[in-house]
Amino acid sequence: MIKQNPAASPGNDKIVHIETYRWKEQPNIIWVEITTENGFVGLGETYYVPGAVEAVIHEMAAPLILGKNPFHIEDIWNTLFVCANFYGYAGAEMRAFSAIDIALWDILGQATGLPIYALLGGKTRDSIPIYNTCINFGKYRDMDDSLERPGDLAEHLLSQGIKAMKFWPWDRFAPQLKVEAITGPAGWAAVGPAGSYLSLEDLKKGLWCVEEIRKRVGDKIEIMIEGHSRWDLNCAIKIGRALEPLQPFWMEDIMQPDSPDDLARLADSVRLPQCVSERLFTRYAFRQILEKKAAHIVILDLVWTGGITEGKKIAALADTYHLPVAPHDGTGPVTIISSMHLCASVTNALTIETERAFYDGGYYTQVVTNNLPIKDGHMWIWDKPGLGTELLPEFKSREDVTSRKSKVEIV
């Protein structure tokens, strides 16, 4: 919440309070609020294994940043990173640092009265095209429809002005590992070992979904193929070559992103853009992908890869290779609003991921004060200070919401 204070300035504020929130209905998400001495409250968010993330925030990060100037964002990011890098930074540590970083940018925006994109260099666009990731939630059964009634689904998306969709036709045929506690809305198929065999029959079953969309709506909608890293190199090539005549917008993470050399082999073998990867943490991982010519589109997740500070650097790195960025979502409202600010401030933003199941009558409206500014297949850039949204007071006071606090001790 913005608190007007004429004494507030980058020279005389400090972090005095950090609080995290977890909600039983969305058990994979954790929100963080950072409060300053001058009364600014910055909001951050991240996703997956929230207990570990919460421990990192309060037991590792809080002692390092409480009492620090919240406007020294780069210094705080580097302090957290180098300390975690002593024993391995990628995982709960980087998810925690990402949430903290976003909250600090929110504070800086509130203190200056400017939206985050303005602090990143100013607006390069008024809106960014969205695509709909097809998940089951609330009133929508987009994941089921993408596999059973793909033509109907495409028509319905177009009727809402949405001209791009992403789904995963082949995940169901990969080896299954049911770990619903961590898979989230993508469902059981999103996690598991890579498959080394895909029958021609199953290949055609997945291909049917894409063919039905093309038959029904032609080229009116873009199709993104998600792979959730469920296949080895040979199967990935098999899927990609079968898809080529149907011209999907991209193939995303068909195989694990941990080998830039093997991803480069895939990019050389298939005449489709390869989108890589929200699973990569920090610019250092993306540098290897780009140097090996292993991706055509950089998909980064701000709440995993290092927050807005690192996201801006990754976007600049991609731009150096004349490639676009497309922020990943699938988590919570703060993630996508942060991505909106990044996309507003860079010239190489291609599109932004959304889930209508979340923002259209979904849970976002129960959590934050301002829902996503989506209309006519675009996210429209708002001019609100900072992020432009806050946790609802009634959300924080719910009986099924728990919190944990760290604060400066007054002696």
HUWOVEN-V141843 format. One record per residue. N is the residue number from 1. RES is the residue in one letter. PHI is phi in degrees with one decimal (999 if undefined). OMEGA is omega in radians with two decimals (NA if undefined). NEAR is the number of other C-alpha atoms within 12 Angstrom. Layout:
# HUWOVEN-V141843
N;RES;PHI;OMEGA;NEAR, N;RES;PHI;OMEGA;NEAR
This chain:
# HUWOVEN-V141843
1;M;999;-3.13;31, 2;I;-78.4;3.06;29, 3;K;-118.3;-3.12;21, 4;Q;-69.7;-3.12;16, 5;N;-145.2;-3.09;18, 6;P;-62.0;3.14;13, 7;A;-85.0;-3.08;14, 8;A;-69.4;3.07;26, 9;S;-159.5;3.12;26, 10;P;-59.8;-3.08;26, 11;G;-95.2;-3.00;16, 12;N;-135.0;3.09;20, 13;D;-111.6;3.08;27, 14;K;-153.2;3.12;32, 15;I;-77.8;-3.10;40, 16;V;-120.2;-2.99;31, 17;H;-155.4;3.04;33, 18;I;-128.4;3.14;41, 19;E;-133.4;3.11;36, 20;T;-112.8;-3.10;40, 21;Y;-130.5;3.06;41, 22;R;-129.9;-3.03;35, 23;W;-120.3;-3.08;27, 24;K;-58.6;-3.08;17, 25;E;-74.6;3.07;19, 26;Q;-128.5;-2.92;32, 27;P;-70.2;3.14;27, 28;N;-91.1;-3.06;29, 29;I;-98.2;2.96;40, 30;I;-132.6;3.07;46, 31;W;-106.4;3.11;50, 32;V;-130.0;3.00;47, 33;E;-114.6;3.08;44, 34;I;-113.5;-3.10;48, 35;T;-109.3;3.14;40, 36;T;-106.6;-3.13;41, 37;E;-59.5;3.14;29, 38;N;-86.0;2.99;31, 39;G;94.2;3.08;27, 40;F;-79.1;3.12;40, 41;V;-124.6;3.13;40, 42;G;-96.8;-3.05;46, 43;L;-113.7;3.04;47, 44;G;-133.1;-3.05;51, 45;E;-160.3;2.91;54, 46;T;-153.8;-2.88;52, 47;Y;-148.2;3.12;44, 48;Y;91.0;3.12;32, 49;V;43.4;-3.01;26, 50;P;-64.1;3.10;34, 51;G;-63.8;3.11;29, 52;A;-68.0;3.12;23, 53;V;-62.6;3.14;38, 54;E;-61.3;3.10;40, 55;A;-63.6;3.12;25, 56;V;-62.6;-3.10;32, 57;I;-60.7;-3.02;45, 58;H;-88.0;-3.04;32, 59;E;-97.0;-3.12;22, 60;M;-110.8;-3.04;25, 61;A;-77.7;-3.05;39, 62;A;-55.1;3.12;35, 63;P;-61.6;-3.12;25, 64;L;-84.7;-3.01;32, 65;I;-116.0;3.07;37, 66;L;-61.6;-3.09;31, 67;G;88.5;-3.13;28, 68;K;-85.3;3.07;30, 69;N;-72.1;-3.07;29, 70;P;-68.8;-3.12;45, 71;F;-82.3;3.12;35, 72;H;-88.1;-2.97;26, 73;I;-65.8;-3.11;34, 74;E;-62.8;-3.14;25, 75;D;-66.2;3.12;19, 76;I;-65.0;3.13;33, 77;W;-58.8;-3.09;37, 78;N;-66.3;3.10;25, 79;T;-60.1;3.14;24, 80;L;-63.8;-3.08;32, 81;F;-65.4;-3.07;34, 82;V;-68.7;3.09;20, 83;C;-68.6;3.13;21, 84;A;-70.5;-3.10;25, 85;N;-66.0;3.08;17, 86;F;-60.6;-3.11;12, 87;Y;-127.0;3.12;11, 88;G;118.8;-2.95;15, 89;Y;-89.7;-2.93;28, 90;A;-86.6;-3.12;27, 91;G;144.9;-3.11;30, 92;A;-59.4;3.14;32, 93;E;-60.3;-3.08;44, 94;M;-70.1;3.05;44, 95;R;-64.8;3.10;47, 96;A;-63.7;-3.12;48, 97;F;-63.9;3.13;53, 98;S;-63.3;3.13;50, 99;A;-63.1;3.12;51, 100;I;-62.7;-3.11;55, 101;D;-60.7;3.14;51, 102;I;-62.8;3.11;52, 103;A;-62.4;3.13;51, 104;L;-68.5;3.07;47, 105;W;-64.3;3.08;46, 106;D;-61.9;3.10;50, 107;I;-61.9;-3.13;49, 108;L;-61.5;3.10;43, 109;G;-64.8;3.12;37, 110;Q;-64.5;-3.09;41, 111;A;-67.2;-3.14;37, 112;T;-94.3;-3.08;26, 113;G;75.1;-3.06;27, 114;L;-119.0;2.99;27, 115;P;-67.2;-3.08;34, 116;I;-57.7;-3.10;44, 117;Y;-59.6;3.12;38, 118;A;-66.2;3.12;32, 119;L;-73.8;3.14;32, 120;L;-90.8;3.13;30, 121;G;128.5;3.09;18, 122;G;100.3;-3.03;21, 123;K;-81.4;3.05;27, 124;T;-106.4;-3.09;21, 125;R;-160.4;3.07;25, 126;D;-95.8;-3.14;22, 127;S;-155.1;3.10;30, 128;I;-133.4;3.11;39, 129;P;-61.8;3.10;33, 130;I;-105.1;2.85;42, 131;Y;-131.1;-3.11;41, 132;N;-101.4;3.00;46, 133;T;-86.9;-2.91;42, 134;C;-88.0;3.13;40, 135;I;-115.8;3.02;37, 136;N;-94.6;3.05;27, 137;F;-167.5;3.08;27, 138;G;58.2;-3.08;18, 139;K;-81.3;-3.09;15, 140;Y;-106.7;3.02;26, 141;R;-125.8;-3.02;27, 142;D;-66.5;3.13;35, 143;M;-66.9;3.09;36, 144;D;-60.7;-3.10;24, 145;D;-64.9;-3.13;28, 146;S;-64.4;-3.13;39, 147;L;-97.9;-3.04;32, 148;E;-108.0;-3.10;22, 149;R;-136.0;-3.01;22, 150;P;-62.5;3.12;36, 151;G;-66.1;3.09;29, 152;D;-61.0;-3.13;24, 153;L;-62.4;3.13;39, 154;A;-60.2;3.12;43, 155;E;-62.8;-3.12;28, 156;H;-68.4;3.08;27, 157;L;-62.0;3.13;36, 158;L;-61.9;3.13;26, 159;S;-64.9;3.08;17, 160;Q;-94.4;3.14;22, 161;G;85.0;-3.12;24, 162;I;-90.2;-3.00;35, 163;K;-112.0;3.09;32, 164;A;-153.4;-3.08;40, 165;M;-144.3;3.10;45, 166;K;-128.3;3.08;46, 167;F;-153.7;-2.96;47, 168;W;-131.3;-3.04;43, 169;P;-67.8;-3.01;39, 170;W;-111.6;-3.14;44, 171;D;-55.4;-3.05;40, 172;R;-64.5;-3.12;33, 173;F;-98.1;3.10;31, 174;A;-81.1;3.09;35, 175;P;-56.4;-3.00;23, 176;Q;-99.6;3.05;21, 177;L;-136.9;-3.04;22, 178;K;-81.3;3.12;19, 179;V;-131.9;-3.01;16, 180;E;-60.4;-3.11;19, 181;A;-64.2;-3.10;20, 182;I;-120.7;-3.07;24, 183;T;-79.5;3.13;25, 184;G;72.9;-3.00;28, 185;P;-67.1;3.12;33, 186;A;-65.6;3.06;35, 187;G;90.7;-3.03;30, 188;W;-60.0;-3.00;27, 189;A;-75.8;-2.99;35, 190;A;-76.4;-3.05;37, 191;V;-125.1;3.08;29, 192;G;156.4;3.14;27, 193;P;-68.9;3.13;22, 194;A;-71.8;3.10;32, 195;G;-83.2;3.11;30, 196;S;-112.2;3.09;20, 197;Y;-142.3;3.05;24, 198;L;-131.0;-3.09;28, 199;S;-68.5;3.10;17, 200;L;-62.7;3.11;16, 201;E;-62.3;-3.13;13, 202;D;-71.7;3.05;22, 203;L;-57.4;-3.11;28, 204;K;-72.1;3.08;21, 205;K;-63.9;3.08;24, 206;G;-68.2;-3.13;35, 207;L;-64.3;3.14;33, 208;W;-57.4;-3.12;25, 209;C;-59.6;-3.13;36, 210;V;-71.1;3.13;44, 211;E;-61.1;-3.13;30, 212;E;-63.9;3.10;28, 213;I;-65.4;3.13;39, 214;R;-63.5;3.12;27, 215;K;-63.8;-3.04;19, 216;R;-79.5;-3.02;21, 217;V;-121.8;3.11;25, 218;G;63.7;-3.10;21, 219;D;-97.7;-3.09;22, 220;K;-73.0;-3.12;23, 221;I;-127.5;3.05;36, 222;E;-84.8;-3.10;33, 223;I;-120.3;3.03;43, 224;M;-102.7;3.14;40, 225;I;-102.2;3.09;42, 226;E;-90.1;3.13;41, 227;G;-116.8;3.14;42, 228;H;51.2;3.09;39, 229;S;58.4;-3.03;38, 230;R;-92.4;-3.03;38, 231;W;-132.7;3.04;39, 232;D;-82.0;-3.03;31, 233;L;-61.7;-3.10;34, 234;N;-63.5;3.11;24, 235;C;-67.4;3.10;32, 236;A;-61.1;3.10;42, 237;I;-64.5;3.14;32, 238;K;-59.5;3.12;30, 239;I;-65.8;-3.09;44, 240;G;-61.8;-3.13;40, 241;R;-67.2;3.09;25, 242;A;-67.2;-3.11;28, 243;L;-80.2;-2.98;33, 244;E;-49.2;-3.12;23, 245;P;-64.5;-3.09;17, 246;L;-89.8;3.02;29, 247;Q;50.8;2.99;27, 248;P;-63.7;-3.10;37, 249;F;-65.4;3.04;34, 250;W;-162.0;2.87;38, 251;M;-106.2;-3.07;45, 252;E;-118.7;3.02;44, 253;D;45.6;3.07;44, 254;I;-68.2;3.09;45, 255;M;-130.1;-3.10;43, 256;Q;-58.4;-3.09;31, 257;P;-89.6;-3.02;37, 258;D;-87.6;3.11;24, 259;S;-127.2;3.12;27, 260;P;-57.3;3.13;28, 261;D;-63.3;-3.13;21, 262;D;-72.3;3.04;26, 263;L;-63.7;3.09;40, 264;A;-65.4;3.07;29, 265;R;-62.6;3.09;24, 266;L;-63.9;3.14;40, 267;A;-60.5;3.12;35, 268;D;-76.4;-3.00;22, 269;S;-95.7;-3.04;24, 270;V;-126.2;-3.12;31, 271;R;-91.9;3.07;25, 272;L;-139.5;3.08;32, 273;P;-62.9;3.11;35, 274;Q;-101.6;-3.09;41, 275;C;-108.6;-3.02;46, 276;V;-143.0;-0.56;49, 277;S;-148.6;3.09;45, 278;E;-64.8;-3.13;37, 279;R;-81.8;-3.10;34, 280;L;-90.7;-3.09;38, 281;F;-107.7;3.05;38, 282;T;75.0;-3.12;41, 283;R;-64.6;-3.11;34, 284;Y;-65.9;3.09;20, 285;A;-69.4;3.14;29, 286;F;-67.4;3.11;41, 287;R;-57.9;-3.13;27, 288;Q;-64.4;3.13;27, 289;I;-61.9;-3.09;38, 290;L;-72.0;3.12;36, 291;E;-62.3;-3.12;21, 292;K;-88.4;-3.11;22, 293;K;56.9;-3.04;30, 294;A;-98.7;-3.12;38, 295;A;-146.9;3.02;42, 296;H;-106.2;-3.13;38, 297;I;-135.8;3.12;41, 298;V;-97.2;3.07;47, 299;I;-106.5;-3.06;43, 300;L;-120.3;3.11;48, 301;D;-114.1;-3.03;49, 302;L;-64.8;-3.11;54, 303;V;-89.8;3.05;52, 304;W;-118.1;-2.91;47, 305;T;-92.2;3.09;46, 306;G;131.5;3.08;48, 307;G;81.3;-3.11;47, 308;I;-68.1;3.14;50, 309;T;-57.5;-3.12;41, 310;E;-76.7;3.13;38, 311;G;-60.1;3.11;45, 312;K;-62.7;3.14;39, 313;K;-70.1;3.12;28, 314;I;-65.3;3.10;44, 315;A;-61.9;3.11;42, 316;A;-65.9;3.11;29, 317;L;-63.7;3.11;29, 318;A;-61.2;-3.14;36, 319;D;-62.1;3.09;23, 320;T;-60.7;3.11;17, 321;Y;-97.8;3.14;24, 322;H;58.6;-3.13;20, 323;L;-124.0;-3.12;30, 324;P;-91.1;2.99;32, 325;V;-113.8;3.12;44, 326;A;-142.3;-3.04;43, 327;P;-59.3;3.12;49, 328;H;-85.4;3.04;45, 329;D;-135.6;-3.08;43, 330;G;113.7;-3.05;41, 331;T;-121.2;-3.07;39, 332;G;-133.1;-3.04;45, 333;P;-67.3;-3.12;44, 334;V;-67.7;3.11;49, 335;T;-56.3;-3.02;46, 336;I;-74.1;3.08;46, 337;I;-68.2;3.04;52, 338;S;-61.3;3.12;50, 339;S;-64.7;3.07;46, 340;M;-57.9;3.14;51, 341;H;-65.9;3.09;50, 342;L;-62.1;-3.13;51, 343;C;-61.0;3.13;47, 344;A;-66.6;-2.98;40, 345;S;-102.2;-3.12;33, 346;V;-115.6;-3.10;39, 347;T;-89.2;-3.04;29, 348;N;-108.9;3.04;31, 349;A;-79.4;-3.06;39, 350;L;-94.9;-3.10;37, 351;T;-163.4;-3.11;41, 352;I;-135.4;-3.07;45, 353;E;-81.7;3.06;46, 354;T;-140.9;3.02;42, 355;E;-130.9;-3.13;43, 356;R;-61.5;3.12;40, 357;A;-62.7;3.14;29, 358;F;-91.9;-3.03;35, 359;Y;-92.4;-3.13;35, 360;D;-96.7;-3.12;24, 361;G;78.2;-3.13;17, 362;G;-90.8;-2.95;24, 363;Y;-77.2;-3.13;26, 364;Y;-53.3;-3.08;35, 365;T;-68.4;3.10;23, 366;Q;-86.8;-2.99;28, 367;V;-110.2;-2.99;36, 368;V;-119.1;-3.08;30, 369;T;-73.1;-3.11;23, 370;N;-120.4;3.13;22, 371;N;-79.0;-3.06;32, 372;L;-67.5;3.14;39, 373;P;-84.7;-3.06;28, 374;I;-110.8;3.09;31, 375;K;-158.7;3.05;22, 376;D;56.3;3.07;20, 377;G;74.4;-3.14;30, 378;H;-133.7;2.90;29, 379;M;-98.6;-3.06;33, 380;W;-94.7;-3.01;26, 381;I;-75.1;3.12;35, 382;W;-91.2;-3.05;30, 383;D;-110.2;-3.13;27, 384;K;-72.0;3.13;26, 385;P;-61.3;3.13;30, 386;G;64.1;3.05;39, 387;L;-64.5;-3.10;51, 388;G;100.7;3.08;41, 389;T;-148.7;-3.13;38, 390;E;-139.2;2.96;39, 391;L;-70.1;3.09;37, 392;L;-66.9;3.10;22, 393;P;-55.9;-3.13;15, 394;E;-69.0;3.04;16, 395;F;-69.3;-3.10;26, 396;K;-65.6;-3.10;26, 397;S;-95.8;3.13;17, 398;R;-62.1;3.13;19, 399;E;-67.7;-3.11;14, 400;D;-95.0;3.03;16, 401;V;-109.3;3.10;26, 402;T;-111.0;-3.11;26, 403;S;-138.6;3.08;26, 404;R;-140.1;-3.02;25, 405;K;-123.6;2.90;24, 406;S;-132.2;-3.10;30, 407;K;-149.8;3.07;29, 408;V;-69.4;3.14;24, 409;E;-83.3;3.12;13, 410;I;-90.9;-3.11;7, 411;V;-93.2;NA;3
